[in-house]
């Protein structure tokens, strides 16, 4: 097979490898009859150079802690990532490439978090990947500061990103990249695939700003590589400059051509998301001297050459293993912390340090949360906190916390600024570090701004902790713009997200305990602005029962009616039960802080809490009714919101919208009459 070499920095063998990447990617899309072939063809040279000459990674151990990270933020070009993983020796076979976009395959339409296979984060929703990468860069900086010692740089990896026009247009990326510039994350290198094409057509239709100028204004090191995307000598010069940069993150603006080499599809919008067609692929192969009848073909010399990446990666990790062994001998305590963190083991028994709150006092659950953090966080050095410019309101700053800044990499508190969406995505990036976790706070109503990040966390099982305060009309005077009413339901609608709405300070403490010990997915913690009475656990059920999602607070033999509530409305339910008792109506009060955990309990437990034989039921929650029907049945009545709130003191809001003990009593009687 003859290959004509015309591109600076590339040998004949390099060209053959790049053509193999292009054809594997195009053929995977063609076989699936679905996907995005254009971007992989244009970016194949850059990906090849990154993966074979610059990135330090070990396909034999994708979870090696000191590997360089690669994020394909332009997740629509997933065929490029899968081709690279296959050719460099990761656990992704040629059959997996042929099974692209099929049910149950290792090669879904957009990359899905799979650290065992080399996929670092879930990408596809544009802007998420590049924003995750900012979190990954923060994690590396903190870990290096915490663990490294003179002569022992056990954490010194970089984060490489391929991003698209779409990534740069999404607001979340602007938020995250602005913060990255402020923080001077020089370990972050983004290659911008400047191919001038989006789904609608030329990017000039809607995207004509000076992108280079924008990133320079963010405080980034900016490098441009003109041409057609094949001048790898110029690209490598830009990469070397980026790796030598010690003050700023780098954006390399690489001019490419979508569907490069295609006689009829290059530089067309159709090439973005449409298979090229069998005939077109044959034309391209003929252009490069390939056999048009062979598909998913990897020349022997390409396999041999790419296998060197595998061997080089094993040698790199072998050297690191030796370094870590020497480090462990010199710094055994730090090495032990490293190993424990890698195993997901907390350094302290939370039960021994978890605060307990005195019954009868009144304290907002947001403030109780702050006291819990004061008690726990100083003992958990590998958990980073933060807030989207609402620190005094969210109570997320813990005792002794130091800000993470350009000049203080040992800081554990992140000032995200008014960037909720970026905060969510950056926390996700921190949480895939393998050693760190992150929590961050904002008002519950602003969860709307970060919903995409929460959804990706749930889909990917990232153990991110989302803290939301000011959780209802109890905010009061701020009015309906800041009073969440649909947000409980909206968050509960996300699969694999645990949503906790604790009833008092002790349930708040238990919700933090559960969140910190839980690693199978994200958690949302919802806290009040207004004070709530701390319940007497000797009189009522223990807050430790929160781990089962719902539990009986006030029992009654053969109850007449069930009062089911979460959060601040649990106290209303208890008041209503007392009122009903005066009328010889026996009420059982059930606290339901986490529906998702309750759903996971076995049937006997669920029936012991909510007896199916008791048909009279009242659900009480200062939000919309959506979702409550599963607990209330045909005769149940819901007390909550059916409209937006209003600007007024909290007590007035609850009275005007009918969320009172008196309303619960009347609803219980009505339910009994049904």
C-alpha positions in Angstrom: 0.0 0.0 0.0 1.6 3.3 -1.1 1.0 6.4 0.9 1.9 9.9 -0.4 3.4 12.0 2.4 2.7 15.7 2.1 2.2 16.9 5.6 4.9 18.4 7.8 5.7 16.3 10.9 4.2 13.1 9.5 6.0 10.0 8.1 4.5 7.6 5.6 3.7 5.3 8.5 2.1 8.1 10.5 -0.1 8.9 7.4 -1.1 5.2 7.2 -2.1 5.2 10.9 -4.2 8.4 10.4 -5.9 7.0 7.4 -6.7 3.8 9.4 -8.3 6.0 12.1 -10.4 7.8 9.5 -11.6 4.7 7.8 -12.4 2.8 11.0 -14.4 5.8 12.2 -16.3 6.3 9.0 -17.0 2.6 8.7 -18.4 2.3 12.2 -20.8 5.1 11.4 -21.7 3.6 8.1 -22.4 0.1 9.5 -24.6 1.6 12.2 -26.2 3.9 9.5 -26.1 6.5 12.2 -23.5 8.9 13.6 -21.1 11.7 12.9 -18.2 10.8 10.6 -17.0 14.2 9.7 -15.3 15.3 12.9 -13.3 12.1 13.3 -11.9 12.4 9.8 -10.9 16.0 10.3 -9.4 15.5 13.7 -7.7 12.1 13.1 -4.1 13.6 12.7 -4.4 15.6 16.0 -5.8 12.7 17.9 -3.1 10.4 16.6 -0.3 12.8 17.6 -1.8 13.4 21.0 -2.3 9.7 21.9 1.0 8.4 20.5 3.5 11.2 21.2 2.2 13.3 24.1 -0.3 11.6 26.3 1.1 9.4 29.1 -1.4 6.5 29.5 -1.4 2.8 30.0 -4.0 0.8 28.0 -3.3 -2.2 30.2 -4.4 -0.2 33.2 -6.9 2.5 32.3 -7.4 3.5 35.9 -3.7 4.2 36.6 -3.9 7.3 38.8 -1.1 9.3 37.2 -2.3 8.9 33.6 -3.0 11.9 31.5 -6.7 12.4 31.0 -8.3 12.7 27.6 -11.8 14.2 27.2 -13.6 14.1 23.9 -15.9 17.1 24.7 -17.1 16.9 21.1 -18.8 13.7 22.0 -20.7 13.4 18.7 -17.3 12.4 17.3 -17.3 9.3 19.5 -16.1 7.0 16.6 -12.8 8.8 16.8 -12.4 8.0 20.5 -13.4 4.3 20.0 -10.9 4.0 17.1 -8.1 5.4 19.2 -9.0 3.1 22.1 -9.0 0.1 19.9 -5.8 0.9 18.0 -3.8 1.7 21.2 -4.7 -1.5 23.0 -7.6 -0.7 25.3 -10.3 -3.3 26.0 -12.2 -2.4 22.9 -12.2 -4.9 20.0 -12.8 -4.5 16.3 -16.1 -6.3 16.9 -17.0 -3.5 19.3 -16.3 -0.9 16.6 -18.6 -2.9 14.3 -21.2 -2.9 17.0 -21.2 1.0 17.2 -24.5 2.5 18.5 -26.1 -0.9 19.1 -27.9 -2.0 22.2 -25.6 -3.0 25.0 -22.4 -2.3 23.1 -19.2 -0.7 24.5 -19.5 1.9 21.7 -22.7 3.9 22.4 -23.6 6.9 20.2 -21.9 9.4 22.6 -19.1 8.4 25.0 -20.4 7.1 28.4 -18.3 7.1 31.5 -16.4 3.8 31.5 -13.1 4.1 33.3 -12.3 0.4 32.8 -12.4 1.0 29.0 -10.6 4.4 28.9 -13.7 6.7 28.6 -13.0 9.3 31.3 -16.3 11.1 31.3 -19.7 11.1 29.7 -19.8 13.6 26.8 -22.2 14.5 24.1 -24.3 17.3 25.7 -22.0 20.0 24.4 -20.0 22.0 26.9 -20.1 19.3 29.5 -16.8 17.6 28.7 -14.7 20.8 28.5 -16.3 21.9 31.8 -15.6 18.5 33.4 -12.0 18.9 32.3 -11.8 22.1 34.3 -12.8 20.1 37.4 -10.3 17.4 36.5 -7.6 20.0 36.3 -8.6 21.4 39.7 -8.5 17.9 41.2 -5.0 17.3 39.8 -3.7 20.6 41.2 -5.1 19.9 44.7 -3.9 16.3 44.7 -0.4 17.3 43.7 -0.3 19.9 46.4 -1.6 17.4 49.0 0.4 14.3 48.1 3.6 15.4 46.3 6.9 15.9 48.2 10.3 16.9 47.0 11.5 14.3 44.5 8.2 12.5 44.6 5.8 14.0 42.1 3.4 11.1 42.2 0.6 13.3 40.8 1.7 15.3 37.7 -0.7 14.4 35.0 -2.3 16.7 32.4 -5.8 17.0 31.0 -6.2 17.1 27.2 -9.5 18.0 25.5 -10.8 18.0 22.0 -13.6 20.5 21.8 -15.9 21.7 19.0 -17.6 24.9 17.9 -20.7 23.6 19.8 -18.7 23.3 23.0 -17.5 26.8 22.8 -21.0 28.1 22.1 -22.6 26.5 25.0 -22.9 28.8 28.1 -21.6 26.2 30.5 -18.3 26.1 28.7 -18.0 29.9 28.9 -18.6 29.8 32.7 -16.1 27.0 33.2 -13.4 28.4 31.0 -13.7 31.8 32.6 -13.0 30.2 36.0 -10.2 28.1 34.6 -8.5 31.2 33.4 -8.9 32.9 36.8 -7.5 29.8 38.5 -4.5 29.6 36.1 -5.0 25.9 35.4 -1.9 25.4 33.3 -2.4 21.6 33.3 -5.4 22.0 31.0 -4.8 21.8 27.2 -7.8 22.2 24.9 -7.6 21.5 21.2 -10.4 23.4 19.4 -11.6 21.6 16.3 -12.2 24.8 14.2 -13.8 23.1 11.2 -16.3 26.0 10.5 -19.3 23.6 10.2 -22.3 23.0 12.5 -25.5 21.1 11.8 -27.2 24.1 10.3 -24.3 24.9 8.0 -21.3 27.2 8.2 -20.6 28.5 11.7 -20.7 32.0 10.3 -24.5 31.7 10.5 -24.4 32.3 14.2 -20.8 32.2 15.5 -18.6 35.0 14.3 -17.0 36.3 17.4 -13.2 36.4 17.9 -12.9 33.1 19.8 -9.1 33.5 20.2 -9.7 37.0 21.7 -12.4 35.7 24.0 -10.1 33.0 25.5 -7.2 35.5 25.8 -9.6 37.7 27.8 -10.4 34.7 30.0 -6.7 34.5 30.8 -5.8 31.6 28.6 -2.6 30.9 26.6 -3.9 31.1 23.0 -2.2 29.3 20.0 -3.5 29.0 16.5 -2.6 26.4 13.9 -3.8 27.4 10.4 -4.0 25.1 7.4 -6.1 22.0 6.9 -5.5 20.1 10.1 -2.6 18.0 8.8 0.3 20.2 9.6 1.4 18.2 12.7 4.8 20.0 12.9 2.9 23.2 13.7 0.5 21.4 15.9 3.3 19.8 17.9 4.9 23.2 18.3 1.7 24.4 19.8 1.5 21.4 22.1 5.0 21.9 23.3 4.3 25.5 24.0 1.1 24.4 26.0 3.1 21.9 28.0 5.7 24.5 28.8 3.2 27.0 29.9 3.3 27.5 33.7 0.6 30.2 34.4 -2.4 29.6 32.2 -4.6 26.9 30.5 -4.1 26.6 26.8 -6.5 26.6 23.9 -5.1 25.5 20.5 -7.3 26.7 17.7 -6.7 24.0 15.0 -8.1 24.8 11.6 -9.5 21.5 10.2 -11.9 20.3 7.5 -14.8 18.2 8.4 -14.9 14.9 6.5 -11.3 15.6 5.3 -10.5 13.6 2.1 -14.1 13.0 1.1 -14.5 14.1 -2.6 -18.2 15.0 -2.1 -18.7 15.5 1.6 -15.7 17.5 2.8 -16.7 20.9 4.3 -20.4 20.2 4.2 -23.0 20.3 7.0 -24.2 16.9 5.9 -20.9 15.3 7.0 -21.5 16.4 10.6 -24.3 13.9 11.3 -24.9 11.7 8.3 -23.1 8.5 7.2 -20.9 9.2 4.2 -22.3 6.2 2.2 -20.6 3.1 1.0 -19.7 4.6 -2.4 -18.2 7.7 -0.9 -16.1 5.7 1.5 -14.8 3.6 -1.5 -13.9 6.8 -3.3 -11.9 8.0 -0.4 -10.1 4.7 -0.1 -9.2 4.8 -3.8 -7.9 8.3 -3.3 -5.4 7.0 -0.7 -4.6 3.8 -2.5 -6.6 1.5 -0.2 -8.6 -1.5 -1.3 -12.2 -0.2 -1.5 -13.6 -3.7 -0.8 -11.9 -4.1 2.6 -13.7 -2.8 5.6 -12.6 -2.4 9.2 -9.1 -3.2 7.9 -6.1 -2.5 10.1 -2.8 -2.9 8.2 -0.2 -5.0 10.0 2.3 -2.2 10.1 -0.3 0.0 11.8 -1.0 -2.6 14.5 2.7 -3.0 15.1 3.3 0.7 15.3 0.3 1.4 17.6 1.3 -1.4 19.9 4.2 0.7 20.9 1.8 2.9 22.8 0.8 -0.1 24.8 4.4 -1.0 25.6 5.3 2.6 26.4 2.3 3.0 28.7 3.3 -0.1 30.7 6.9 1.2 31.1 5.6 4.6 32.2 3.4 3.0 34.9 6.2 0.6 35.9 8.4 3.6 36.6 5.6 5.3 38.5 5.0 2.2 40.6 8.6 2.2 41.6 8.4 5.9 42.5 5.3 5.2 44.6 6.9 2.3 46.4 9.8 4.6 47.4 7.3 7.3 48.3 5.4 4.9 50.5 8.6 3.9 52.3 9.4 7.6 52.9 5.9 8.8 53.6 3.8 5.8 54.8 1.0 7.9 56.2 0.4 9.8 53.0 0.7 6.6 50.9 -1.9 5.0 53.2 -4.3 8.0 52.6 -3.7 7.6 48.9 -4.6 3.9 48.9 -7.6 4.4 51.1 -8.9 7.2 48.9 -8.4 5.0 45.8 -10.5 2.3 47.5 -13.2 4.7 48.5 -12.5 4.4 52.2 -13.2 7.4 54.4 -10.5 8.3 56.9 -12.9 8.5 59.9 -15.9 6.7 61.3 -18.6 9.3 60.6 -20.8 8.0 63.5 -18.0 9.0 65.9 -17.9 12.7 64.7 -21.4 13.3 63.5 -23.0 16.1 65.6 -26.3 15.5 67.4 -28.7 18.3 67.9 -30.7 19.0 71.0 -34.5 18.4 70.8 -36.7 21.4 71.0 -34.3 24.0 69.6 -35.2 25.7 66.3 -32.6 25.7 63.5 -32.8 25.9 59.7 -31.5 22.8 58.1 -29.1 24.9 56.0 -27.5 26.1 59.2 -27.6 22.6 60.6 -25.8 21.4 57.5 -23.1 24.0 58.1 -22.6 22.7 61.6 -22.3 19.2 60.2 -19.7 20.3 57.7 -17.8 22.1 60.6 -17.6 18.8 62.4 -16.8 16.5 59.5 -14.9 18.3 56.8 -11.7 19.0 58.8 -11.3 15.3 59.1 -12.0 14.6 55.4 -9.1 16.3 53.5 -10.0 14.7 50.2 -13.4 16.3 49.9 -13.6 19.8 48.3 -16.5 22.2 49.0 -17.8 25.3 47.3 -20.7 27.5 46.4 -22.0 29.5 43.4 -21.4 32.9 45.2 -24.0 32.0 47.9 -21.6 30.9 50.7 -23.2 32.8 53.6 -26.6 31.6 52.5 -25.7 28.0 51.7 -23.6 27.6 54.8 -21.2 25.5 52.8 -17.9 27.0 54.1 -16.6 24.8 56.9 -14.5 25.7 59.9 -10.9 26.3 58.9 -11.6 26.1 55.2 -9.1 27.8 52.9 -9.9 29.0 49.4 -8.6 27.1 46.4 -6.9 29.8 44.3 -4.0 30.3 41.8 -1.7 31.0 44.8 -3.2 28.4 47.2 -3.6 25.0 45.6 -4.0 23.5 49.0 -7.3 25.3 49.5 -10.4 23.0 49.8 -13.1 25.6 49.1 -14.0 26.7 45.6 -15.4 30.1 44.9 -17.4 29.2 41.7 -18.8 32.7 41.2 -22.3 33.0 39.8 -21.8 30.0 37.6 -24.2 27.3 38.7 -24.0 25.2 35.6 -20.2 25.3 35.5 -20.2 24.4 39.2 -22.2 21.2 38.6 -20.0 20.1 35.7 -16.8 21.0 37.4 -17.8 19.0 40.5 -18.5 16.1 38.2 -14.9 16.4 36.9 -13.5 16.5 40.4 -15.4 13.4 41.3 -14.0 11.3 38.5 -10.4 12.0 39.7 -10.5 8.6 41.5 -9.4 10.2 44.8 -11.5 13.3 45.5 -15.1 14.1 45.9 -16.9 17.5 45.7 -20.0 19.2 47.0 -21.2 22.6 46.0 -24.2 24.8 47.0 -26.7 27.1 45.5 -30.4 27.9 45.9 -32.8 25.1 45.0 -34.5 27.2 42.4 -31.2 27.5 40.5 -30.9 23.8 40.1 -32.6 24.6 36.8 -29.4 26.2 35.6 -27.4 23.1 36.3 -29.9 20.4 35.5 -27.8 19.1 32.5 -24.8 18.5 34.8 -27.0 16.8 37.4 -28.5 14.5 34.8 -25.1 13.5 33.4 -23.9 12.8 37.0 -26.9 10.5 37.5 -26.4 8.8 34.2 -22.8 8.2 34.8 -22.9 7.3 38.5 -20.6 10.2 39.5 -20.6 10.5 43.3 -21.3 14.2 43.3 -23.0 16.0 46.2 -25.3 18.8 45.1 -26.4 21.1 48.0 -29.5 23.1 47.5 -30.8 25.5 50.2 -33.9 27.8 50.4 -36.0 24.9 49.4 -39.5 26.2 49.4 -41.9 29.2 49.7 -40.3 29.4 53.2 -37.8 31.7 51.5 -40.5 34.3 51.9 -40.0 37.9 50.7 -37.7 37.0 47.8 -40.9 35.9 46.0 -41.8 33.4 43.3 -38.7 34.0 41.2 -36.7 32.4 44.1 -39.3 30.1 45.6 -39.0 26.6 44.2 -42.3 24.8 43.8 -41.7 22.3 41.0 -38.2 21.5 41.8 -38.7 18.5 44.2 -40.6 16.7 41.5 -38.1 17.8 38.8 -35.1 16.4 40.7 -37.0 13.2 41.7 -37.8 12.6 38.0 -34.0 12.1 37.3 -33.2 8.3 37.5 -30.4 7.3 39.8 -30.4 10.6 41.8 -31.0 10.4 45.5 -32.9 13.4 46.7 -32.9 14.1 50.4 -35.2 16.6 52.1 -34.6 16.3 55.8 -37.2 17.2 58.4 -34.8 18.6 61.0 -31.2 19.1 62.0 -30.6 15.4 63.0 -32.1 14.2 59.7 -29.8 16.7 58.1 -26.8 15.1 59.8 -27.9 11.7 58.7 -28.4 12.8 55.2 -24.8 14.0 55.1 -23.6 10.8 56.5 -25.4 8.8 53.9 -24.2 11.1 51.1 -20.5 10.8 52.1 -20.7 7.0 52.5 -22.6 6.5 49.2 -20.5 6.2 46.0 -22.9 4.7 43.5 -24.3 7.9 42.2 -25.0 11.6 42.9 -27.0 12.9 45.8 -29.0 16.1 46.1 -29.5 17.6 49.6 -32.4 20.0 50.0 -32.3 22.4 53.0 -34.5 25.1 54.4 -33.9 28.8 54.9 -36.4 29.0 57.8 -35.9 27.5 61.3 -37.3 24.0 62.0 -37.9 22.4 65.4 -35.4 19.6 66.2 -37.6 16.6 66.9 -37.3 14.5 70.1 -35.9 11.2 68.9 -36.9 9.5 72.2 -40.5 10.5 71.5 -40.4 10.0 67.8 -38.5 7.7 65.5 -34.7 7.9 65.3 -33.2 10.1 62.5 -30.9 7.1 61.7 -33.9 5.6 60.0 -33.3 8.1 57.2 -31.1 5.5 55.6 -34.3 3.6 54.7 -35.8 6.6 52.9 -39.0 6.9 55.0 -39.9 5.8 58.5 -42.6 6.1 61.1 -42.2 9.2 63.3 -45.4 9.0 65.2 -47.0 5.6 65.5 -50.6 4.7 66.2 -52.1 1.2 66.6 -54.4 0.6 63.7 -54.2 4.2 62.5 -57.2 5.8 60.8 -55.2 8.1 58.6 -51.6 8.4 57.4 -49.9 11.8 57.3 -47.0 11.6 54.9 -44.5 14.5 54.6 -41.0 15.6 53.9 -38.7 18.4 55.1 -40.3 21.4 56.8 -43.8 20.0 56.4 -43.1 17.0 58.8 -43.6 19.4 61.8 -46.9 20.4 60.3 -47.9 16.8 60.1 -47.0 16.2 63.8 -49.1 19.3 64.8 -52.0 18.0 62.7 -51.7 14.6 64.3 -52.1 16.2 67.8 -55.1 18.0 66.6 -56.7 14.9 65.1 -56.0 13.0 68.3 -58.2 15.5 70.2 -61.0 14.4 67.9 -60.3 10.7 68.5 -58.8 10.3 65.0 -55.6 8.2 65.1 -53.0 9.5 62.8 -49.6 8.0 61.8 -47.0 10.5 60.8 -44.3 9.3 58.3 -41.2 11.3 57.5 -40.2 10.7 53.8 -36.8 12.4 53.4 -35.7 10.3 50.4 -38.3 8.6 48.2 -35.7 6.9 46.1 -34.2 5.0 49.1 -37.7 4.1 50.3 -38.5 2.6 46.8 -35.5 0.3 47.2 -36.7 -1.2 50.5 -38.4 -4.6 50.5 -42.2 -4.9 50.5 -42.6 -5.9 54.2 -40.7 -2.8 55.3 -42.6 -0.5 52.9 -45.9 -2.0 54.1 -44.9 -1.6 57.7 -44.4 2.2 57.1 -47.3 2.8 54.8 -49.9 0.0 55.5 -51.8 -0.7 52.3 -55.0 -1.3 54.3 -55.1 2.4 55.5 -56.7 4.2 52.6 -57.1 7.6 54.2 -53.9 9.5 53.5 -52.7 13.1 53.3 -49.4 14.1 51.6 -47.9 17.4 52.8 -45.1 19.1 50.9 -44.5 22.8 49.9 -44.2 21.9 46.3 -46.4 20.7 43.4 -48.3 17.4 43.7 -46.5 15.6 40.9 -45.3 12.2 42.1 -47.4 12.0 45.2 -50.1 9.8 43.7 -47.9 6.7 44.2 -48.1 7.2 47.9 -51.6 8.6 48.3 -53.7 6.2 46.2 -57.3 7.0 45.3 -58.5 8.4 48.6 -55.5 10.5 49.4 -55.4 14.3 49.5 -52.4 16.5 48.8 -51.6 19.7 50.7 -49.1 21.7 48.8 -48.6 24.1 45.9 -50.5 24.3 42.7 -49.2 27.7 41.6 -46.1 29.8 42.0 -45.4 31.5 45.3 -45.6 35.1 46.4 -43.4 37.8 47.9 -44.4 37.9 51.6 -43.0 36.7 55.0 -42.6 32.9 55.1 -45.4 32.4 57.7 -47.8 34.4 55.5 -46.9 32.4 52.4 -47.7 29.1 54.2 -51.0 30.5 55.5 -52.1 32.0 52.2 -51.3 28.9 50.2 -53.0 26.7 52.7 -50.1 24.7 54.0 -51.0 24.6 57.6 -51.8 22.1 60.4 -55.5 23.2 60.2 -55.6 22.4 56.5 -54.0 19.0 57.1 -56.6 18.2 59.7 -59.4 19.1 57.3 -57.8 17.1 54.5 -57.5 14.0 56.8 -61.2 14.2 57.7 -62.1 14.6 54.0 -60.0 11.6 53.1 -61.7 9.5 55.8 -65.1 10.5 54.3 -64.1 9.3 50.8 
